[in-house]
């Protein structure tokens, strides 16, 4: 699977994800995959409609086998939350009651803090069709709700788990602007290389009568150079561009004069049609 690397440390910690009466094995599998993407591993199912284990869930999990294999099934929600110290209930609609309502960011930060202090926590997710009941929500300590389109607030259960799992992962990052990997370092092109590109393009266009009428050539050249300097090039990018020009010249129509690359510094030799 793209992005999977068995040689790296597998994160498997954090709150338990509790699905209340999930229906489709495929949805459970996609939940497991979302959890594994963001370092969660403890999945609890309350009275799954189609039973457990599920081949469809394992297939949809896309090799998140450690989540699937560790899944625990409960008959009642009370049993699924009995050992937890703090629980969030996810919902897209307003509820009667006096429970605090938190954003996903605040909820994830709270869960992270309680996790670090050694508490066991969980997040409840409801049924595909109807979500959590008021009785389910009553077993939670607080509510978390997502900023969604108020006229279209229904989320697939795997999508909801993905959003909370993502916020959980972010809550453990020291720098929210950090990335998993950087672009490879490339040397900035020298002015000589950039000038060589200008001259190469200008020569290639000249033999094709691009600069017409002749008295407008100076302005057209200025425009061309302005376009080519809108960004800073690296040396490898200059080589790629000049290689493209040389290749186009090499396979020009029979009889057309082609342009040799300037001093061969683009890594490609010049040539004429028919080489």
C-alpha positions in Angstrom: 0.0 0.0 0.0 1.4 3.4 -0.9 2.7 5.3 2.1 3.1 2.2 4.3 6.5 1.5 5.6 6.9 -1.5 8.0 10.5 -0.4 8.9 9.2 2.7 10.7 7.8 3.0 14.2 4.0 2.2 14.2 2.1 4.6 16.4 -0.6 2.9 18.4 -1.9 4.9 21.3 -4.5 7.4 22.4 -8.3 7.2 23.0 -10.5 4.2 22.2 -12.7 4.6 19.2 -16.2 3.2 20.1 -18.7 2.5 17.3 -22.2 2.1 18.6 -24.2 -0.5 16.6 -22.2 -0.1 13.3 -23.9 -1.8 10.3 -21.6 -2.4 7.4 -18.3 -4.2 7.7 -16.8 -2.0 5.0 -17.5 1.1 7.2 -15.8 -0.6 10.2 -12.8 -1.4 8.0 -12.5 2.2 6.8 -12.7 3.4 10.4 -9.8 1.1 11.2 -7.8 2.4 8.3 -8.4 6.0 9.4 -7.4 5.2 12.9 -4.1 3.6 11.7 -3.4 6.6 9.5 -3.2 8.8 12.5 -1.8 6.6 15.3 -4.9 5.3 17.0 -5.3 1.5 17.5 -8.0 0.7 20.0 -11.3 0.0 18.3 -14.4 -1.1 20.3 -17.7 -2.2 18.7 -21.1 -2.2 20.4 -23.4 -4.8 19.0 -22.3 -4.7 15.3 -25.3 -5.6 13.1 -23.4 -8.2 10.9 -21.4 -9.7 13.7 -17.7 -10.0 14.2 -15.1 -10.8 12.8 -15.8 -9.5 9.3 -13.9 -10.3 6.1 -15.3 -7.1 4.6 -14.0 -5.0 7.4 -10.5 -6.5 7.1 -10.5 -5.9 3.3 -11.6 -2.3 3.7 -9.0 -1.7 6.4 -6.3 -1.9 3.7 -3.7 -3.7 6.0 -4.6 -1.9 9.2 -4.6 -5.4 10.6 -3.3 -4.4 14.0 -6.5 -2.4 14.5 -8.8 -5.2 13.2 -7.1 -7.9 15.2 -7.3 -5.9 18.4 -11.0 -5.0 18.1 -13.2 -5.8 21.1 -16.9 -6.4 20.8 -19.4 -5.4 23.6 -23.2 -6.2 23.9 -23.9 -2.8 25.5 -22.4 0.6 25.5 -22.1 0.6 29.3 -19.6 -2.2 29.0 -17.6 -0.5 26.3 -17.0 2.7 28.4 -16.9 1.1 31.9 -13.0 1.3 32.2 -12.7 4.8 30.7 -12.1 7.9 32.8 -13.3 10.4 30.2 -15.5 10.1 27.1 -16.5 12.4 24.2 -19.7 11.8 22.2 -19.7 13.0 18.6 -22.8 14.6 17.1 -23.8 16.9 14.4 -27.0 18.2 16.0 -27.9 20.1 19.1 -28.8 18.1 22.2 -31.0 18.7 25.2 -28.9 18.6 28.4 -26.1 20.4 30.1 -23.0 18.8 28.6 -20.2 21.1 27.4 -19.8 21.2 23.6 -16.3 21.3 22.2 -14.7 21.8 18.8 -12.5 18.9 17.4 -9.4 20.9 18.2 -10.3 21.5 21.8 -11.5 17.9 22.2 -8.2 16.5 20.8 -6.1 18.8 23.1 -8.2 17.6 26.1 -7.8 14.0 25.1 -4.0 14.5 24.6 -3.6 16.1 28.1 -5.6 13.3 29.8 -3.7 10.6 27.9 -0.4 12.1 29.1 -1.6 12.1 32.7 -2.4 8.4 32.4 -6.2 8.5 32.0 -8.1 6.2 29.7 -10.3 8.0 27.3 -12.7 7.3 24.4 -14.8 8.8 21.6 -18.3 7.6 20.8 -19.5 7.5 17.2 -23.1 6.6 16.4 -25.1 4.5 13.9 -24.8 5.2 10.2 -28.4 6.1 9.9 -29.3 7.8 13.1 -26.1 8.7 15.0 -26.0 8.5 18.8 -29.2 8.4 20.9 -29.7 10.7 23.8 -29.1 7.7 26.1 -25.8 7.1 24.4 -24.8 10.8 24.8 -25.7 10.6 28.5 -22.8 8.2 29.1 -20.3 10.8 27.8 -18.6 13.6 29.7 -18.7 16.1 26.9 -19.8 16.5 23.3 -17.7 17.2 20.2 -19.2 18.5 17.0 -17.6 19.3 13.7 -17.8 22.6 11.7 -19.8 21.3 8.8 -22.4 22.7 6.3 -25.4 23.3 8.5 -27.7 22.3 5.7 -25.7 19.1 5.0 -24.2 18.0 8.3 -24.3 14.2 8.0 -20.9 12.5 7.9 -20.1 9.0 7.0 -18.8 7.2 10.2 -15.4 6.7 8.7 -15.2 10.4 7.8 -16.1 11.4 11.3 -13.4 9.1 12.8 -10.9 10.4 10.3 -11.5 14.0 11.4 -11.1 13.2 15.1 -8.1 11.0 14.4 -6.4 13.8 12.4 -7.0 16.2 15.2 -5.6 13.7 17.7 -2.4 13.4 15.6 -2.1 17.2 15.4 -2.5 17.6 19.1 0.8 15.8 19.6 2.8 17.9 17.1 5.1 20.6 18.4 4.9 22.4 15.1 1.6 22.3 13.2 3.4 23.6 10.1 5.9 20.7 10.1 5.8 18.2 7.2 6.7 14.5 7.0 9.3 15.1 4.4 10.9 17.9 2.5 11.6 18.4 -1.2 15.2 17.4 -2.1 17.8 20.2 -2.0 18.6 21.5 -5.5 21.3 24.1 -6.5 19.9 27.4 -7.6 20.6 28.1 -11.3 23.5 30.5 -12.0 22.8 33.6 -14.1 25.0 32.0 -16.8 22.6 29.1 -16.9 19.5 31.3 -17.1 21.1 33.4 -19.8 21.9 30.2 -21.7 18.2 29.3 -21.5 17.2 32.7 -22.9 19.6 32.4 -25.8 18.6 28.8 -26.5 14.8 29.6 -26.6 15.4 32.8 -28.6 17.5 30.9 -31.2 14.9 28.1 -31.4 12.1 30.6 -32.0 14.1 32.7 -34.5 14.5 29.8 -36.9 10.8 29.3 -36.8 10.1 33.0 -37.6 8.5 33.6 -34.2 9.8 37.2 -34.0 7.7 38.7 -36.8 7.6 41.4 -37.9 11.3 42.0 -37.5 11.0 45.5 -36.1 9.1 44.1 -33.1 11.7 41.5 -32.2 13.3 43.6 -29.4 9.9 43.9 -27.6 9.1 40.2 -28.1 12.4 39.2 -26.7 11.8 41.4 -23.7 8.4 39.8 -23.2 10.0 36.3 -23.5 12.7 37.1 -20.9 10.1 38.5 -18.6 8.0 35.3 -18.8 11.1 33.1 -18.2 12.2 35.1 -15.2 8.8 35.0 -13.3 10.3 32.3 -11.1 13.7 31.2 -9.9 15.0 28.1 -11.6 17.2 25.4 -10.1 20.0 24.0 -12.2 18.2 20.7 -12.8 15.1 22.6 -14.1 17.3 24.5 -16.5 18.7 21.2 -17.8 15.1 19.8 -18.2 13.9 22.8 -20.2 16.9 22.9 -22.5 16.7 19.2 -23.0 13.0 19.6 -24.1 14.0 22.4 -26.6 16.8 20.2 -28.0 14.5 17.2 -28.3 11.9 19.2 -30.2 14.6 20.6 -32.5 15.9 17.1 -33.2 12.5 15.8 -34.3 11.5 18.9 -36.3 9.9 18.4 -39.7 12.2 17.2 -42.5 14.3 20.0 -44.0 13.8 22.4 -41.1 17.0 23.8 -39.5 17.3 22.9 -35.9 19.1 24.7 -33.1 22.2 23.4 -31.3 22.2 23.8 -27.6 24.5 26.5 -26.4 27.9 25.1 -25.5 26.4 21.7 -24.6 25.8 22.8 -21.0 22.3 21.3 -20.9 23.5 17.8 -21.1 22.1 17.2 -24.6 24.0 17.6 -27.9 22.5 19.6 -30.8 21.5 18.1 -34.1 19.6 18.4 -37.3 16.3 16.8 -38.4 16.8 13.2 -39.3 19.6 12.5 -36.7 
